[in-house]
Amino acid sequence: MAKQQTFADKASKLSKKSGSIIIDPESGKETKLLNVKLVESTKTTKGTWKFLVRMQKVYESSLKPYEG
């Protein structure tokens, strides 16, 4: 059976793939992009909870979403 890949492994692999050092528009300094896992919970009409999981890139210095 294959080894399960952890979230940390996935995040480090993604950061190595892309040129993730860019200039933050707010501060004007060079910063890295971080991959963050966002989990949003909503209540359905039946009364159960539904979870939406997505990955998003954010600036390391300000933690603002990366628009790109």
N, C-alpha and C positions, 0 to 999 in steps of 0.2 A: 504494500500500500504506500502511496506517495506521501511525502511530508506535507502537512498543511502549511500554507503560507500565511504568516501573521500580517496584521495591518502595518506594523512597523516595517516589515520587509517590503511590502507594496509601496509604502510612502517613500522609503529610501531609494527604491528602484526608479520610481517616477521622477524624483529630484535629480538623479544621476543622468537620466535620459535627456531632459531638456536643459537648455542654457537658462538656469533659473535665477541669475543675478541680473536685476534690472533697476531702473531708477524709480523710486517712489514719487508720484506726482505731488503729494502733500508736503513731504519734507525735502525733496530734491536730492536725497542721498541714495547711494547704491544700497540695495537690500535684496534679500532672497525671497523667493516665492515658496510658500508652504502649502502642502496639500492637506486640507482639513476635511474630516468626515462630519457632515451635518445630518442630524437626525431630527425630523419634525414630526410631532405627534398630533393627530386630529381625531376627533370623535365622530364616528359615523352615525347615520340616522338610526341604525339598529342599536346603538349604545355601546358598541365595541370600539376599541382604539385601533387606529391604523398608523403605521410608521412609514415615513418616506425618508429613505437614506440616500444621500448624494454626496459626491466629492466636489470640493470647490477650492480654488487657489486663492490665497490671501497673501498680503504683504507681511513680512516678518516684523517690520518695525511698527506698523500701525494696526495690523490685523484687519485692515479694510479689504473687502472683496476685490479681486483682480478682474478688471474689465478688459478682456483681450482675447 
